[in-house]
Amino acid sequence: MNTLKIIAAVYLLAFGLINNANAILPIEKLDGYKGAKGYLVQTKTLPMVDIEVSIDAGDRYDPVGKSGLADMVAALMQYGVRGDNGLLTEAQIADEIADLGANIGLSVSGERAILRIRSLSRKDLRDRAVKLAAAMLSAPTYEVKIVEREKQRAITNLLEAETKPEFVLERRFTKLVYGNYPLGNAPTVKSVAAVSANDLMQFHKQFYRGDRMIVSIVGDVDRIQANEIMQTLLQKTSQSSAPIAKLPELQRSPVEPLAQREIQIPFDSQQAHIAMGMTAVTRSNPDYFPLLVGNYILGGGGFVSRLMAEVREKRGLAYSVFSYFAPGKDTGIFQAGLQTKNDQAAMALEVMSSTVAKFIADGPIPSELIAAKSNLVNGYPLRIDNNRKLLDNVSSIAWNDLPLDTMEIWTKQVEAVTLEQVSAAFQKYLAMDRMKIAVLGAKNK
């Protein structure tokens, strides 16, 4: 066998081992520490480790009048920390990450803040990366000058974003759906300007504590090493602090007259942008899988979806049209949307609405259900074919309190969905008289 054939054979063998391993590797529960939970999936095919810390410190906890605070708390954690060897500036932190060949990133969603680490699994490099991330979690400095600089940068970015139709539509639509629930609020120039360095320190102290954290680890480490990583990450975080006020419960969208649930947003745009949706289920809801399969048929399956057939293929009203469920731990949303010419907006909205309404009323036909389940099941290996995707799944399972064998039984749960379950779930959770609609664009253009 020549060299090229040997290399190809080794590559194919390794690829097969990765996919096979990812399909069956179990999630192990780590020892609790500082009130935090920990989970591990061991993968030995690459000398890498991916780590995530999920913190119950998302945008929904922003104080009134200070929307954007949670985002800034996370973003500024890498701009100065108090480490084991004294203060580290943002430049020193950046140099250390580059020297390690690692990645450390922070992001914030509505429900949680996330710190992610990707490093070689070699102990000396891994330990340095973990210790640096631990300092970010426990001892960010939030220097006043840097806070003011980043506030100005955030305001500049916000002003620029407000010139983009997609950004404006999503903000107005989100507020329309969530109303007075905290996720309906969004950062403004005024709210960002109102944030102080002391606000950042207080928010961090209140929310970044062990009992609000979940650590998920995927990669070339064993259980003992994973427990050590978790303890190092959280060693200097507090275990708990003063009780945090309970968030209001997300209410199901009420039945409302058309005038109260549909808004027109004037905007100088070449195309009209349309969003339609309502509050929906959480990820742990038993009807999640019937809704997942049903939505693949309705608008989640790309060119094979009903919305695509009705809006694009039959009428040419839009290049793309979609629908999806975005379920979280405590909240969920259903959304459908498209872009079209301004003078076609009314027709496009009517076709999209009637297609969704018909699906809610009648559900799918048997051939659609068979095809949707087949596509979802056959595509599942692509959801777990590398460490980062595995980490996404482990993190979702941990955050949403799902069974630890969720990845192993996912395809069986899809295969078990029936026509009756899809129809019942869509009729239970979606209704056109509760659907919120936002249309952005210039009229008569």
Secondary structure in CASP SS format (residue, H / E / C, confidence):
PFRMAT SS
TARGET T0000
AUTHOR 0000-0000-0000
METHOD secondary structure of the structure
MODEL  1
M C 1.00
N C 1.00
T H 1.00
L H 1.00
K H 1.00
I H 1.00
I H 1.00
A H 1.00
A H 1.00
V H 1.00
Y H 1.00
L H 1.00
L H 1.00
A H 1.00
F H 1.00
G H 1.00
L H 1.00
I H 1.00
N H 1.00
N H 1.00
A H 1.00
N H 1.00
A H 1.00
I H 1.00
L C 1.00
P C 1.00
I C 1.00
E E 1.00
K E 1.00
L C 1.00
D C 1.00
G C 1.00
Y E 1.00
K C 1.00
G C 1.00
A E 1.00
K E 1.00
G E 1.00
Y E 1.00
L E 1.00
V E 1.00
Q E 1.00
T C 1.00
K C 1.00
T C 1.00
L C 1.00
P C 1.00
M E 1.00
V E 1.00
D E 1.00
I E 1.00
E E 1.00
V E 1.00
S E 1.00
I E 1.00
D C 1.00
A C 1.00
G C 1.00
D H 1.00
R H 1.00
Y H 1.00
D C 1.00
P C 1.00
V C 1.00
G C 1.00
K C 1.00
S C 1.00
G C 1.00
L H 1.00
A H 1.00
D H 1.00
M H 1.00
V H 1.00
A H 1.00
A H 1.00
L H 1.00
M H 1.00
Q H 1.00
Y C 1.00
G E 1.00
V E 1.00
R E 1.00
G E 1.00
D C 1.00
N C 1.00
G E 1.00
L E 1.00
L E 1.00
T E 1.00
E H 1.00
A H 1.00
Q H 1.00
I H 1.00
A H 1.00
D H 1.00
E H 1.00
I H 1.00
A H 1.00
D H 1.00
L H 1.00
G C 1.00
A C 1.00
N E 1.00
I E 1.00
G E 1.00
L E 1.00
S E 1.00
V E 1.00
S C 1.00
G C 1.00
E C 1.00
R C 1.00
A E 1.00
I E 1.00
L E 1.00
R E 1.00
I E 1.00
R E 1.00
S E 1.00
L E 1.00
S C 1.00
R C 1.00
K H 1.00
D H 1.00
L H 1.00
R H 1.00
D H 1.00
R H 1.00
A H 1.00
V H 1.00
K H 1.00
L H 1.00
A H 1.00
A H 1.00
A H 1.00
M H 1.00
L H 1.00
S H 1.00
A C 1.00
P E 1.00
T C 1.00
Y C 1.00
E C 1.00
V H 1.00
K H 1.00
I H 1.00
V H 1.00
E H 1.00
R H 1.00
E H 1.00
K H 1.00
Q H 1.00
R H 1.00
A H 1.00
I H 1.00
T H 1.00
N H 1.00
L H 1.00
L H 1.00
E H 1.00
A H 1.00
E C 1.00
T C 1.00
K C 1.00
P H 1.00
E H 1.00
F H 1.00
V H 1.00
L H 1.00
E H 1.00
R H 1.00
R H 1.00
F H 1.00
T H 1.00
K H 1.00
L H 1.00
V H 1.00
Y H 1.00
G C 1.00
N C 1.00
Y C 1.00
P H 1.00
L H 1.00
G H 1.00
N C 1.00
A C 1.00
P C 1.00
T C 1.00
V H 1.00
K H 1.00
S H 1.00
V H 1.00
A H 1.00
A C 1.00
V C 1.00
S C 1.00
A H 1.00
N H 1.00
D H 1.00
L H 1.00
M H 1.00
Q H 1.00
F H 1.00
H H 1.00
K H 1.00
Q H 1.00
F H 1.00
Y C 1.00
R C 1.00
G H 1.00
D H 1.00
R H 1.00
M E 1.00
I E 1.00
V E 1.00
S E 1.00
I E 1.00
V E 1.00
G E 1.00
D C 1.00
V C 1.00
D C 1.00
R H 1.00
I H 1.00
Q H 1.00
A H 1.00
N H 1.00
E H 1.00
I H 1.00
M H 1.00
Q H 1.00
T H 1.00
L H 1.00
L H 1.00
Q C 1.00
K C 1.00
T C 1.00
S C 1.00
Q C 1.00
S C 1.00
S C 1.00
A C 1.00
P C 1.00
I C 1.00
A C 1.00
K C 1.00
L C 1.00
P C 1.00
E C 1.00
L C 1.00
Q C 1.00
R C 1.00
S C 1.00
P C 1.00
V C 1.00
E C 1.00
P C 1.00
L H 1.00
A H 1.00
Q H 1.00
R H 1.00
E E 1.00
I E 1.00
Q E 1.00
I E 1.00
P E 1.00
F C 1.00
D C 1.00
S C 1.00
Q C 1.00
Q E 1.00
A E 1.00
H E 1.00
I E 1.00
A E 1.00
M E 1.00
G E 1.00
M E 1.00
T E 1.00
A C 1.00
V C 1.00
T C 1.00
R C 1.00
S C 1.00
N C 1.00
P C 1.00
D C 1.00
Y H 1.00
F H 1.00
P H 1.00
L H 1.00
L H 1.00
V H 1.00
G H 1.00
N H 1.00
Y H 1.00
I H 1.00
L H 1.00
G H 1.00
G H 1.00
G C 1.00
G H 1.00
F H 1.00
V H 1.00
S C 1.00
R H 1.00
L H 1.00
M H 1.00
A H 1.00
E H 1.00
V H 1.00
R H 1.00
E H 1.00
K C 1.00
R C 1.00
G C 1.00
L C 1.00
A C 1.00
Y C 1.00
S C 1.00
V E 1.00
F E 1.00
S E 1.00
Y E 1.00
F E 1.00
A E 1.00
P E 1.00
G C 1.00
K C 1.00
D C 1.00
T C 1.00
G E 1.00
I E 1.00
F E 1.00
Q E 1.00
A E 1.00
G E 1.00
L E 1.00
Q E 1.00
T E 1.00
K E 1.00
N H 1.00
D H 1.00
Q H 1.00
A H 1.00
A H 1.00
M H 1.00
A H 1.00
L H 1.00
E H 1.00
V H 1.00
M H 1.00
S H 1.00
S H 1.00
T H 1.00
V H 1.00
A H 1.00
K H 1.00
F H 1.00
I H 1.00
A H 1.00
D H 1.00
G C 1.00
P C 1.00
I C 1.00
P H 1.00
S H 1.00
E H 1.00
L H 1.00
I H 1.00
A H 1.00
A H 1.00
K H 1.00
S H 1.00
N H 1.00
L H 1.00
V H 1.00
N H 1.00
G H 1.00
Y H 1.00
P H 1.00
L H 1.00
R H 1.00
I C 1.00
D C 1.00
N C 1.00
N H 1.00
R H 1.00
K H 1.00
L H 1.00
L H 1.00
D H 1.00
N H 1.00
V H 1.00
S H 1.00
S H 1.00
I H 1.00
A H 1.00
W H 1.00
N C 1.00
D C 1.00
L C 1.00
P C 1.00
L C 1.00
D C 1.00
T H 1.00
M H 1.00
E H 1.00
I H 1.00
W H 1.00
T H 1.00
K H 1.00
Q H 1.00
V H 1.00
E H 1.00
A C 1.00
V C 1.00
T C 1.00
L H 1.00
E H 1.00
Q H 1.00
V H 1.00
S H 1.00
A H 1.00
A H 1.00
F H 1.00
Q H 1.00
K H 1.00
Y H 1.00
L C 1.00
A C 1.00
M H 1.00
D H 1.00
R H 1.00
M C 1.00
K E 1.00
I E 1.00
A E 1.00
V E 1.00
L E 1.00
G E 1.00
A C 1.00
K C 1.00
N C 1.00
K C 1.00
END
